[in-house]
């Protein structure tokens, strides 16, 4: 949690609220809420959006362009 506070500039209450919202919307699974290391990401991007990069895109970018 301290690392999230530093990186986001938010306090613990705001961070927990955001994480609980993500859990409610089924973006993450957070069974043991005593530690953020227990968070499992179910969806890594917003629904309805295309994936930013498919597997292998970064390699193709550097080898083909």
N, CA, C, O and CB atoms as a CASP TS submission, in Angstrom:
PFRMAT TS
TARGET T0000
AUTHOR 0000-0000-0000
METHOD Language model
MODEL 1
PARENT N/A
ATOM      1  N   UNK     1       0.815  -1.200   0.000  1.00  0.00           N
ATOM      2  CA  UNK     1       0.000   0.000   0.000  1.00  0.00           C
ATOM      3  C   UNK     1       0.860   1.266   0.000  1.00  0.00           C
ATOM      4  O   UNK     1       0.518   2.225  -0.692  1.00  0.00           O
ATOM      5  CB  UNK     1      -0.928  -0.003   1.203  1.00  0.00           C
ATOM      6  N   UNK     2       1.965   1.303   0.753  1.00  0.00           N
ATOM      7  CA  UNK     2       2.781   2.521   0.720  1.00  0.00           C
ATOM      8  C   UNK     2       3.294   2.856  -0.690  1.00  0.00           C
ATOM      9  O   UNK     2       3.373   4.028  -1.058  1.00  0.00           O
ATOM     10  CB  UNK     2       3.963   2.371   1.668  1.00  0.00           C
ATOM     11  N   UNK     3       3.633   1.850  -1.458  1.00  0.00           N
ATOM     12  CA  UNK     3       4.113   2.099  -2.817  1.00  0.00           C
ATOM     13  C   UNK     3       2.998   2.692  -3.686  1.00  0.00           C
ATOM     14  O   UNK     3       3.250   3.581  -4.499  1.00  0.00           O
ATOM     15  CB  UNK     3       4.645   0.794  -3.445  1.00  0.00           C
ATOM     16  N   UNK     4       1.778   2.202  -3.515  1.00  0.00           N
ATOM     17  CA  UNK     4       0.647   2.768  -4.264  1.00  0.00           C
ATOM     18  C   UNK     4       0.396   4.215  -3.862  1.00  0.00           C
ATOM     19  O   UNK     4       0.059   5.049  -4.702  1.00  0.00           O
ATOM     20  CB  UNK     4      -0.625   1.931  -4.036  1.00  0.00           C
ATOM     21  N   UNK     5       0.561   4.513  -2.573  1.00  0.00           N
ATOM     22  CA  UNK     5       0.387   5.890  -2.117  1.00  0.00           C
ATOM     23  C   UNK     5       1.391   6.811  -2.795  1.00  0.00           C
ATOM     24  O   UNK     5       1.032   7.894  -3.256  1.00  0.00           O
ATOM     25  CB  UNK     5       0.533   5.976  -0.594  1.00  0.00           C
ATOM     26  N   UNK     6       2.638   6.386  -2.854  1.00  0.00           N
ATOM     27  CA  UNK     6       3.681   7.211  -3.462  1.00  0.00           C
ATOM     28  C   UNK     6       3.444   7.358  -4.959  1.00  0.00           C
ATOM     29  O   UNK     6       3.526   8.464  -5.493  1.00  0.00           O
ATOM     30  CB  UNK     6       5.070   6.606  -3.202  1.00  0.00           C
ATOM     31  N   UNK     7       3.154   6.268  -5.633  1.00  0.00           N
ATOM     32  CA  UNK     7       3.029   6.304  -7.091  1.00  0.00           C
ATOM     33  C   UNK     7       1.763   6.998  -7.573  1.00  0.00           C
ATOM     34  O   UNK     7       1.759   7.596  -8.649  1.00  0.00           O
ATOM     35  CB  UNK     7       3.062   4.908  -7.634  1.00  0.00           C
ATOM     36  N   UNK     8       0.688   6.926  -6.791  1.00  0.00           N
ATOM     37  CA  UNK     8      -0.567   7.550  -7.222  1.00  0.00           C
ATOM     38  C   UNK     8      -0.797   8.927  -6.611  1.00  0.00           C
ATOM     39  O   UNK     8      -1.575   9.719  -7.142  1.00  0.00           O
ATOM     40  CB  UNK     8      -1.723   6.656  -6.873  1.00  0.00           C
ATOM     41  N   UNK     9      -0.129   9.215  -5.503  1.00  0.00           N
ATOM     42  CA  UNK     9      -0.359  10.472  -4.807  1.00  0.00           C
ATOM     43  C   UNK     9      -1.674  10.485  -4.046  1.00  0.00           C
ATOM     44  O   UNK     9      -2.143  11.545  -3.633  1.00  0.00           O
ATOM     45  CB  UNK     9      -0.330  11.611  -5.786  1.00  0.00           C
ATOM     46  N   UNK    10      -2.270   9.319  -3.860  1.00  0.00           N
ATOM     47  CA  UNK    10      -3.555   9.194  -3.147  1.00  0.00           C
ATOM     48  C   UNK    10      -3.324   8.648  -1.749  1.00  0.00           C
ATOM     49  O   UNK    10      -2.273   8.079  -1.455  1.00  0.00           O
ATOM     50  CB  UNK    10      -4.535   8.276  -3.923  1.00  0.00           C
ATOM     51  N   UNK    11      -4.322   8.830  -0.889  1.00  0.00           N
ATOM     52  CA  UNK    11      -4.214   8.260   0.454  1.00  0.00           C
ATOM     53  C   UNK    11      -4.798   6.847   0.474  1.00  0.00           C
ATOM     54  O   UNK    11      -5.424   6.412  -0.493  1.00  0.00           O
ATOM     55  CB  UNK    11      -4.935   9.160   1.490  1.00  0.00           C
ATOM     56  N   UNK    12      -4.590   6.142   1.575  1.00  0.00           N
ATOM     57  CA  UNK    12      -5.006   4.744   1.685  1.00  0.00           C
ATOM     58  C   UNK    12      -6.508   4.580   1.464  1.00  0.00           C
ATOM     59  O   UNK    12      -6.938   3.625   0.817  1.00  0.00           O
ATOM     60  CB  UNK    12      -4.621   4.189   3.053  1.00  0.00           C
ATOM     61  N   UNK    13      -7.297   5.494   1.990  1.00  0.00           N
ATOM     62  CA  UNK    13      -8.752   5.415   1.844  1.00  0.00           C
ATOM     63  C   UNK    13      -9.172   5.469   0.379  1.00  0.00           C
ATOM     64  O   UNK    13     -10.018   4.689  -0.059  1.00  0.00           O
ATOM     65  CB  UNK    13      -9.423   6.548   2.617  1.00  0.00           C
ATOM     66  N   UNK    14      -8.578   6.392  -0.376  1.00  0.00           N
ATOM     67  CA  UNK    14      -8.901   6.513  -1.804  1.00  0.00           C
ATOM     68  C   UNK    14      -8.459   5.281  -2.587  1.00  0.00           C
ATOM     69  O   UNK    14      -9.174   4.809  -3.471  1.00  0.00           O
ATOM     70  CB  UNK    14      -8.242   7.764  -2.393  1.00  0.00           C
ATOM     71  N   UNK    15      -7.287   4.768  -2.260  1.00  0.00           N
ATOM     72  CA  UNK    15      -6.770   3.589  -2.953  1.00  0.00           C
ATOM     73  C   UNK    15      -7.661   2.379  -2.688  1.00  0.00           C
ATOM     74  O   UNK    15      -8.011   1.650  -3.616  1.00  0.00           O
ATOM     75  CB  UNK    15      -5.324   3.293  -2.512  1.00  0.00           C
ATOM     76  N   UNK    16      -8.027   2.164  -1.430  1.00  0.00           N
ATOM     77  CA  UNK    16      -8.903   1.034  -1.091  1.00  0.00           C
ATOM     78  C   UNK    16     -10.256   1.173  -1.763  1.00  0.00           C
ATOM     79  O   UNK    16     -10.824   0.185  -2.231  1.00  0.00           O
ATOM     80  CB  UNK    16      -9.084   0.928   0.428  1.00  0.00           C
ATOM     81  N   UNK    17     -10.773   2.381  -1.814  1.00  0.00           N
ATOM     82  CA  UNK    17     -12.056   2.617  -2.471  1.00  0.00           C
ATOM     83  C   UNK    17     -11.973   2.255  -3.951  1.00  0.00           C
ATOM     84  O   UNK    17     -12.872   1.609  -4.489  1.00  0.00           O
ATOM     85  CB  UNK    17     -12.487   4.086  -2.303  1.00  0.00           C
ATOM     86  N   UNK    18     -10.904   2.668  -4.599  1.00  0.00           N
ATOM     87  CA  UNK    18     -10.714   2.341  -6.011  1.00  0.00           C
ATOM     88  C   UNK    18     -10.568   0.850  -6.237  1.00  0.00           C
ATOM     89  O   UNK    18     -11.142   0.304  -7.178  1.00  0.00           O
ATOM     90  CB  UNK    18      -9.501   3.058  -6.555  1.00  0.00           C
ATOM     91  N   UNK    19      -9.802   0.186  -5.380  1.00  0.00           N
ATOM     92  CA  UNK    19      -9.617  -1.264  -5.509  1.00  0.00           C
ATOM     93  C   UNK    19     -10.928  -2.011  -5.275  1.00  0.00           C
ATOM     94  O   UNK    19     -11.232  -2.972  -5.982  1.00  0.00           O
ATOM     95  CB  UNK    19      -8.550  -1.757  -4.520  1.00  0.00           C
ATOM     96  N   UNK    20     -11.699  -1.575  -4.293  1.00  0.00           N
ATOM     97  CA  UNK    20     -12.992  -2.216  -4.032  1.00  0.00           C
ATOM     98  C   UNK    20     -13.939  -2.030  -5.216  1.00  0.00           C
ATOM     99  O   UNK    20     -14.717  -2.926  -5.545  1.00  0.00           O
ATOM    100  CB  UNK    20     -13.629  -1.645  -2.749  1.00  0.00           C
ATOM    101  N   UNK    21     -13.869  -0.867  -5.849  1.00  0.00           N
ATOM    102  CA  UNK    21     -14.682  -0.620  -7.040  1.00  0.00           C
ATOM    103  C   UNK    21     -14.270  -1.550  -8.178  1.00  0.00           C
ATOM    104  O   UNK    21     -15.122  -2.102  -8.874  1.00  0.00           O
ATOM    105  CB  UNK    21     -14.558   0.850  -7.483  1.00  0.00           C
ATOM    106  N   UNK    22     -12.959  -1.722  -8.365  1.00  0.00           N
ATOM    107  CA  UNK    22     -12.476  -2.643  -9.395  1.00  0.00           C
ATOM    108  C   UNK    22     -12.899  -4.074  -9.102  1.00  0.00           C
ATOM    109  O   UNK    22     -13.211  -4.838 -10.016  1.00  0.00           O
ATOM    110  CB  UNK    22     -10.957  -2.564  -9.508  1.00  0.00           C
ATOM    111  N   UNK    23     -12.908  -4.434  -7.816  1.00  0.00           N
ATOM    112  CA  UNK    23     -13.343  -5.780  -7.437  1.00  0.00           C
ATOM    113  C   UNK    23     -14.840  -5.959  -7.703  1.00  0.00           C
ATOM    114  O   UNK    23     -15.268  -7.000  -8.201  1.00  0.00           O
ATOM    115  CB  UNK    23     -13.030  -6.050  -5.950  1.00  0.00           C
ATOM    116  N   UNK    24     -15.621  -4.947  -7.370  1.00  0.00           N
ATOM    117  CA  UNK    24     -17.064  -5.007  -7.585  1.00  0.00           C
ATOM    118  C   UNK    24     -17.403  -5.157  -9.062  1.00  0.00           C
ATOM    119  O   UNK    24     -18.369  -5.832  -9.419  1.00  0.00           O
ATOM    120  CB  UNK    24     -17.733  -3.759  -7.023  1.00  0.00           C
ATOM    121  N   UNK    25     -16.600  -4.521  -9.924  1.00  0.00           N
ATOM    122  CA  UNK    25     -16.828  -4.584 -11.367  1.00  0.00           C
ATOM    123  C   UNK    25     -16.125  -5.778 -12.015  1.00  0.00           C
ATOM    124  O   UNK    25     -16.101  -5.900 -13.239  1.00  0.00           O
ATOM    125  CB  UNK    25     -16.356  -3.297 -12.022  1.00  0.00           C
ATOM    126  N   UNK    26     -15.556  -6.656 -11.188  1.00  0.00           N
ATOM    127  CA  UNK    26     -14.880  -7.887 -11.630  1.00  0.00           C
ATOM    128  C   UNK    26     -13.664  -7.650 -12.524  1.00  0.00           C
ATOM    129  O   UNK    26     -13.411  -8.417 -13.453  1.00  0.00           O
ATOM    130  CB  UNK    26     -15.856  -8.754 -12.362  1.00  0.00           C
ATOM    131  N   UNK    27     -12.920  -6.593 -12.241  1.00  0.00           N
ATOM    132  CA  UNK    27     -11.641  -6.375 -12.912  1.00  0.00           C
ATOM    133  C   UNK    27     -10.515  -7.059 -12.129  1.00  0.00           C
ATOM    134  O   UNK    27      -9.520  -7.496 -12.708  1.00  0.00           O
ATOM    135  CB  UNK    27     -11.356  -4.858 -13.063  1.00  0.00           C
ATOM    136  N   UNK    28     -10.687  -7.144 -10.801  1.00  0.00           N
ATOM    137  CA  UNK    28      -9.693  -7.795  -9.956  1.00  0.00           C
ATOM    138  C   UNK    28     -10.390  -8.729  -8.975  1.00  0.00           C
ATOM    139  O   UNK    28     -11.596  -8.636  -8.748  1.00  0.00           O
ATOM    140  CB  UNK    28      -8.840  -6.747  -9.202  1.00  0.00           C
ATOM    141  N   UNK    29      -9.602  -9.628  -8.401  1.00  0.00           N
ATOM    142  CA  UNK    29     -10.052 -10.501  -7.329  1.00  0.00           C
ATOM    143  C   UNK    29      -9.164 -10.179  -6.134  1.00  0.00           C
ATOM    144  O   UNK    29      -7.939 -10.233  -6.240  1.00  0.00           O
ATOM    145  CB  UNK    29      -9.980 -12.038  -7.733  1.00  0.00           C
ATOM    146  N   UNK    30      -9.767  -9.849  -5.007  1.00  0.00           N
ATOM    147  CA  UNK    30      -9.004  -9.433  -3.818  1.00  0.00           C
ATOM    148  C   UNK    30      -9.640 -10.063  -2.597  1.00  0.00           C
ATOM    149  O   UNK    30     -10.358  -9.401  -1.848  1.00  0.00           O
ATOM    150  CB  UNK    30      -8.958  -7.873  -3.678  1.00  0.00           C
ATOM    151  N   UNK    31      -9.374 -11.346  -2.398  1.00  0.00           N
ATOM    152  CA  UNK    31      -9.993 -12.077  -1.297  1.00  0.00           C
ATOM    153  C   UNK    31      -9.443 -11.657   0.060  1.00  0.00           C
ATOM    154  O   UNK    31     -10.217 -11.370   0.972  1.00  0.00           O
ATOM    155  CB  UNK    31      -9.794 -13.562  -1.488  1.00  0.00           C
ATOM    156  N   UNK    32      -8.120 -11.614   0.210  1.00  0.00           N
ATOM    157  CA  UNK    32      -7.494 -11.243   1.480  1.00  0.00           C
ATOM    158  C   UNK    32      -7.121  -9.762   1.423  1.00  0.00           C
ATOM    159  O   UNK    32      -6.057  -9.395   0.923  1.00  0.00           O
ATOM    160  CB  UNK    32      -6.232 -12.130   1.771  1.00  0.00           C
ATOM    161  N   UNK    33      -7.995  -8.938   1.934  1.00  0.00           N
ATOM    162  CA  UNK    33      -7.830  -7.498   1.813  1.00  0.00           C
ATOM    163  C   UNK    33      -6.806  -6.917   2.784  1.00  0.00           C
ATOM    164  O   UNK    33      -6.669  -5.697   2.882  1.00  0.00           O
ATOM    165  CB  UNK    33      -9.146  -6.829   2.022  1.00  0.00           C
ATOM    166  N   UNK    34      -6.092  -7.774   3.498  1.00  0.00           N
ATOM    167  CA  UNK    34      -5.085  -7.285   4.428  1.00  0.00           C
ATOM    168  C   UNK    34      -3.797  -6.883   3.706  1.00  0.00           C
ATOM    169  O   UNK    34      -2.941  -6.225   4.296  1.00  0.00           O
ATOM    170  CB  UNK    34      -4.786  -8.346   5.478  1.00  0.00           C
ATOM    171  N   UNK    35      -3.653  -7.271   2.440  1.00  0.00           N
ATOM    172  CA  UNK    35      -2.417  -7.000   1.711  1.00  0.00           C
ATOM    173  C   UNK    35      -2.713  -6.891   0.215  1.00  0.00           C
ATOM    174  O   UNK    35      -3.455  -7.703  -0.337  1.00  0.00           O
ATOM    175  CB  UNK    35      -1.367  -8.108   1.980  1.00  0.00           C
ATOM    176  N   UNK    36      -2.135  -5.897  -0.428  1.00  0.00           N
ATOM    177  CA  UNK    36      -2.369  -5.712  -1.863  1.00  0.00           C
ATOM    178  C   UNK    36      -1.642  -6.762  -2.706  1.00  0.00           C
ATOM    179  O   UNK    36      -1.934  -6.906  -3.894  1.00  0.00           O
ATOM    180  CB  UNK    36      -1.927  -4.316  -2.287  1.00  0.00           C
ATOM    181  N   UNK    37      -0.702  -7.495  -2.111  1.00  0.00           N
ATOM    182  CA  UNK    37      -0.014  -8.546  -2.864  1.00  0.00           C
ATOM    183  C   UNK    37      -0.939  -9.706  -3.207  1.00  0.00           C
ATOM    184  O   UNK    37      -0.586 -10.563  -4.017  1.00  0.00           O
ATOM    185  CB  UNK    37       1.176  -9.060  -2.075  1.00  0.00           C
ATOM    186  N   UNK    38      -2.111  -9.738  -2.601  1.00  0.00           N
ATOM    187  CA  UNK    38      -3.081 -10.805  -2.845  1.00  0.00           C
ATOM    188  C   UNK    38      -4.039 -10.491  -3.990  1.00  0.00           C
ATOM    189  O   UNK    38      -4.931 -11.289  -4.279  1.00  0.00           O
ATOM    190  CB  UNK    38      -3.870 -11.070  -1.592  1.00  0.00           C
ATOM    191  N   UNK    39      -3.876  -9.360  -4.637  1.00  0.00           N
ATOM    192  CA  UNK    39      -4.769  -8.962  -5.730  1.00  0.00           C
ATOM    193  C   UNK    39      -4.435  -9.771  -6.980  1.00  0.00           C
ATOM    194  O   UNK    39      -3.271  -9.920  -7.350  1.00  0.00           O
ATOM    195  CB  UNK    39      -4.652  -7.436  -6.017  1.00  0.00           C
ATOM    196  N   UNK    40      -5.479 -10.286  -7.622  1.00  0.00           N
ATOM    197  CA  UNK    40      -5.335 -11.007  -8.883  1.00  0.00           C
ATOM    198  C   UNK    40      -6.077 -10.199  -9.945  1.00  0.00           C
ATOM    199  O   UNK    40      -7.263  -9.908  -9.793  1.00  0.00           O
ATOM    200  CB  UNK    40      -5.892 -12.487  -8.781  1.00  0.00           C
ATOM    201  N   UNK    41      -5.382  -9.840 -11.012  1.00  0.00           N
ATOM    202  CA  UNK    41      -5.996  -9.062 -12.092  1.00  0.00           C
ATOM    203  C   UNK    41      -6.758 -10.019 -13.004  1.00  0.00           C
ATOM    204  O   UNK    41      -6.186 -10.975 -13.529  1.00  0.00           O
ATOM    205  CB  UNK    41      -4.916  -8.256 -12.900  1.00  0.00           C
ATOM    206  N   UNK    42      -8.043  -9.758 -13.188  1.00  0.00           N
ATOM    207  CA  UNK    42      -8.882 -10.572 -14.067  1.00  0.00           C
ATOM    208  C   UNK    42      -8.887  -9.977 -15.471  1.00  0.00           C
ATOM    209  O   UNK    42      -8.719 -10.695 -16.456  1.00  0.00           O
ATOM    210  CB  UNK    42     -10.326 -10.672 -13.514  1.00  0.00           C
ATOM    211  N   UNK    43      -9.081  -8.665 -15.556  1.00  0.00           N
ATOM    212  CA  UNK    43      -9.043  -7.957 -16.838  1.00  0.00           C
ATOM    213  C   UNK    43      -8.082  -6.792 -16.691  1.00  0.00           C
ATOM    214  O   UNK    43      -8.201  -5.994 -15.760  1.00  0.00           O
ATOM    215  CB  UNK    43     -10.473  -7.465 -17.274  1.00  0.00           C
ATOM    216  N   UNK    44      -7.129  -6.692 -17.610  1.00  0.00           N
ATOM    217  CA  UNK    44      -6.099  -5.676 -17.502  1.00  0.00           C
ATOM    218  C   UNK    44      -6.373  -4.399 -18.265  1.00  0.00           C
ATOM    219  O   UNK    44      -5.539  -3.494 -18.253  1.00  0.00           O
ATOM    220  CB  UNK    44      -4.833  -6.231 -17.957  1.00  0.00           C
ATOM    221  N   UNK    45      -7.515  -4.294 -18.930  1.00  0.00           N
ATOM    222  CA  UNK    45      -7.858  -3.081 -19.668  1.00  0.00           C
ATOM    223  C   UNK    45      -9.362  -2.906 -19.620  1.00  0.00           C
ATOM    224  O   UNK    45     -10.089  -3.828 -19.250  1.00  0.00           O
ATOM    225  CB  UNK    45      -7.349  -3.143 -21.143  1.00  0.00           C
ATOM    226  N   UNK    46      -9.827  -1.730 -19.991  1.00  0.00           N
ATOM    227  CA  UNK    46     -11.255  -1.439 -19.912  1.00  0.00           C
ATOM    228  C   UNK    46     -12.037  -2.283 -20.905  1.00  0.00           C
ATOM    229  O   UNK    46     -11.570  -2.557 -22.011  1.00  0.00           O
ATOM    230  CB  UNK    46     -11.514   0.045 -20.164  1.00  0.00           C
ATOM    231  N   UNK    47     -13.207  -2.683 -20.507  1.00  0.00           N
ATOM    232  CA  UNK    47     -14.074  -3.465 -21.395  1.00  0.00           C
ATOM    233  C   UNK    47     -14.503  -2.611 -22.573  1.00  0.00           C
ATOM    234  O   UNK    47     -14.703  -1.403 -22.443  1.00  0.00           O
ATOM    235  CB  UNK    47     -15.313  -3.999 -20.636  1.00  0.00           C
ATOM    236  N   UNK    48     -14.641  -3.248 -23.715  1.00  0.00           N
ATOM    237  CA  UNK    48     -15.061  -2.538 -24.909  1.00  0.00           C
ATOM    238  C   UNK    48     -13.915  -1.887 -25.659  1.00  0.00           C
ATOM    239  O   UNK    48     -14.120  -1.333 -26.739  1.00  0.00           O
ATOM    240  CB  UNK    48     -16.062  -1.506 -24.549  1.00  0.00           C
ATOM    241  N   UNK    49     -12.727  -1.943 -25.113  1.00  0.00           N
ATOM    242  CA  UNK    49     -11.545  -1.370 -25.756  1.00  0.00           C
ATOM    243  C   UNK    49     -10.697  -2.500 -26.326  1.00  0.00           C
ATOM    244  O   UNK    49     -10.665  -3.603 -25.780  1.00  0.00           O
ATOM    245  CB  UNK    49     -10.717  -0.508 -24.753  1.00  0.00           C
ATOM    246  N   UNK    50     -10.017  -2.216 -27.420  1.00  0.00           N
ATOM    247  CA  UNK    50      -9.115  -3.229 -27.956  1.00  0.00           C
ATOM    248  C   UNK    50      -7.862  -3.266 -27.082  1.00  0.00           C
ATOM    249  O   UNK    50      -7.507  -2.282 -26.434  1.00  0.00           O
ATOM    250  CB  UNK    50      -8.753  -2.934 -29.451  1.00  0.00           C
ATOM    251  N   UNK    51      -7.208  -4.415 -27.082  1.00  0.00           N
ATOM    252  CA  UNK    51      -5.985  -4.529 -26.299  1.00  0.00           C
ATOM    253  C   UNK    51      -4.945  -3.582 -26.859  1.00  0.00           C
ATOM    254  O   UNK    51      -4.832  -3.432 -28.075  1.00  0.00           O
ATOM    255  CB  UNK    51      -5.457  -5.981 -26.296  1.00  0.00           C
ATOM    256  N   UNK    52      -4.184  -2.939 -25.985  1.00  0.00           N
ATOM    257  CA  UNK    52      -3.178  -1.998 -26.468  1.00  0.00           C
ATOM    258  C   UNK    52      -2.126  -2.661 -27.358  1.00  0.00           C
ATOM    259  O   UNK    52      -1.698  -2.073 -28.350  1.00  0.00           O
ATOM    260  CB  UNK    52      -2.501  -1.332 -25.297  1.00  0.00           C
ATOM    261  N   UNK    53      -1.715  -3.858 -27.016  1.00  0.00           N
ATOM    262  CA  UNK    53      -0.735  -4.592 -27.815  1.00  0.00           C
ATOM    263  C   UNK    53      -1.007  -6.078 -27.671  1.00  0.00           C
ATOM    264  O   UNK    53      -1.268  -6.567 -26.572  1.00  0.00           O
ATOM    265  CB  UNK    53       0.722  -4.249 -27.381  1.00  0.00           C
ATOM    266  N   UNK    54      -0.947  -6.775 -28.757  1.00  0.00           N
ATOM    267  CA  UNK    54      -1.081  -8.224 -28.716  1.00  0.00           C
ATOM    268  C   UNK    54       0.281  -8.827 -28.405  1.00  0.00           C
ATOM    269  O   UNK    54       1.306  -8.179 -28.618  1.00  0.00           O
ATOM    270  CB  UNK    54      -1.647  -8.778 -30.057  1.00  0.00           C
ATOM    271  N   UNK    55       0.306 -10.052 -27.908  1.00  0.00           N
ATOM    272  CA  UNK    55       1.593 -10.688 -27.649  1.00  0.00           C
ATOM    273  C   UNK    55       2.443 -10.715 -28.918  1.00  0.00           C
ATOM    274  O   UNK    55       1.966 -11.102 -29.985  1.00  0.00           O
ATOM    275  CB  UNK    55       1.390 -12.115 -27.110  1.00  0.00           C
ATOM    276  N   UNK    56       3.678 -10.309 -28.797  1.00  0.00           N
ATOM    277  CA  UNK    56       4.584 -10.294 -29.936  1.00  0.00           C
ATOM    278  C   UNK    56       4.633  -8.974 -30.685  1.00  0.00           C
ATOM    279  O   UNK    56       5.523  -8.777 -31.513  1.00  0.00           O
ATOM    280  CB  UNK    56       4.200 -11.363 -30.875  1.00  0.00           C
ATOM    281  N   UNK    57       3.698  -8.058 -30.418  1.00  0.00           N
ATOM    282  CA  UNK    57       3.682  -6.775 -31.132  1.00  0.00           C
ATOM    283  C   UNK    57       4.950  -5.961 -30.890  1.00  0.00           C
ATOM    284  O   UNK    57       5.481  -5.345 -31.814  1.00  0.00           O
ATOM    285  CB  UNK    57       2.469  -5.962 -30.713  1.00  0.00           C
ATOM    286  N   UNK    58       5.430  -5.958 -29.656  1.00  0.00           N
ATOM    287  CA  UNK    58       6.621  -5.170 -29.348  1.00  0.00           C
ATOM    288  C   UNK    58       7.817  -5.702 -30.114  1.00  0.00           C
ATOM    289  O   UNK    58       8.621  -4.922 -30.624  1.00  0.00           O
ATOM    290  CB  UNK    58       6.906  -5.182 -27.840  1.00  0.00           C
ATOM    291  N   UNK    59       7.946  -7.009 -30.202  1.00  0.00           N
ATOM    292  CA  UNK    59       9.056  -7.613 -30.940  1.00  0.00           C
ATOM    293  C   UNK    59       8.952  -7.273 -32.419  1.00  0.00           C
ATOM    294  O   UNK    59       9.946  -6.907 -33.046  1.00  0.00           O
ATOM    295  CB  UNK    59       9.076  -9.142 -30.742  1.00  0.00           C
ATOM    296  N   UNK    60       7.755  -7.391 -32.975  1.00  0.00           N
ATOM    297  CA  UNK    60       7.560  -7.069 -34.388  1.00  0.00           C
ATOM    298  C   UNK    60       7.858  -5.595 -34.664  1.00  0.00           C
ATOM    299  O   UNK    60       8.418  -5.255 -35.706  1.00  0.00           O
ATOM    300  CB  UNK    60       6.127  -7.406 -34.818  1.00  0.00           C
ATOM    301  N   UNK    61       7.485  -4.731 -33.736  1.00  0.00           N
ATOM    302  CA  UNK    61       7.731  -3.308 -33.926  1.00  0.00           C
ATOM    303  C   UNK    61       9.227  -3.044 -34.105  1.00  0.00           C
ATOM    304  O   UNK    61       9.633  -2.314 -35.009  1.00  0.00           O
ATOM    305  CB  UNK    61       7.181  -2.504 -32.736  1.00  0.00           C
ATOM    306  N   UNK    62      10.025  -3.636 -33.249  1.00  0.00           N
ATOM    307  CA  UNK    62      11.467  -3.373 -33.305  1.00  0.00           C
ATOM    308  C   UNK    62      12.179  -4.127 -34.417  1.00  0.00           C
ATOM    309  O   UNK    62      13.285  -3.745 -34.798  1.00  0.00           O
ATOM    310  CB  UNK    62      12.096  -3.726 -31.993  1.00  0.00           C
ATOM    311  N   UNK    63      11.587  -5.172 -34.941  1.00  0.00           N
ATOM    312  CA  UNK    63      12.257  -5.919 -36.010  1.00  0.00           C
ATOM    313  C   UNK    63      11.753  -5.541 -37.393  1.00  0.00           C
ATOM    314  O   UNK    63      12.459  -5.768 -38.376  1.00  0.00           O
ATOM    315  CB  UNK    63      12.072  -7.403 -35.797  1.00  0.00           C
ATOM    316  N   UNK    64      10.553  -4.971 -37.505  1.00  0.00           N
ATOM    317  CA  UNK    64       9.985  -4.673 -38.811  1.00  0.00           C
ATOM    318  C   UNK    64       9.989  -3.196 -39.166  1.00  0.00           C
ATOM    319  O   UNK    64       9.819  -2.856 -40.337  1.00  0.00           O
ATOM    320  CB  UNK    64       8.598  -5.182 -38.872  1.00  0.00           C
ATOM    321  N   UNK    65      10.175  -2.311 -38.205  1.00  0.00           N
ATOM    322  CA  UNK    65      10.093  -0.870 -38.507  1.00  0.00           C
ATOM    323  C   UNK    65      11.402  -0.177 -38.240  1.00  0.00           C
ATOM    324  O   UNK    65      11.512   1.033 -38.438  1.00  0.00           O
ATOM    325  CB  UNK    65       8.992  -0.209 -37.690  1.00  0.00           C
TER
END
